[in-house]
Amino acid sequence: MSYCRFENTTGDLRDCIDALGELTQDKVNRMSQHERPAVLELISLCQEVVERFDEYGDAYEFNPTQEMIKKSHEKEGY
């Protein structure tokens, strides 16, 4: 649903970030043939999000400051 797309995805993305932080070579070796490329695709998509936001963020008057980012990280325990 588009009305909660970003809210729902944020939690899932944080879960993926935590999982990436816990990766070991053994866990990578045990990944399915579908999961391993999905990790690389996720990283690529995250890079694309940042690039697009850098390009279009100001056009939508949505320009988070470093303080907003810091508060978000504190809220999530990072």
Secondary structure by P-SEA (a helix, b strand, c coil): cccaaaaaaaaaaaaaaaaaaaccaaaaaaccaaaaaaaaaaaaaaaaaaaaaaaccccccccccaaaaaaaaaaacc
